[in-house]
Amino acid sequence: MVSSAFGLVAALAWNEAIKKTIEEFIPKGQGVLSLFVYASAVTLVAVMAVSRLGKIKQRFDDNNH
């Protein structure tokens, strides 16, 4: 649970950093669109990472049996 808590804190810190970056580079009035682009990009990266980790785990499981 402790590692999950640290992961959550790190994710929230990155979220704030990315939001500030978006505010810095995206003109006012385009905020909603940029947030949807940001959310889509983060979701895509997360899905790809989880999928890749699942494949790596499967390889380790196959080698240990």
Buried (B, 14 or more C-beta within 10 A) or exposed (E): EEEEEEEEEEEEEEEEEEEEEBEEEBEEEEEEEBEEEBEEEBEEEEEEEEEEEEEEEEEEEEEEE
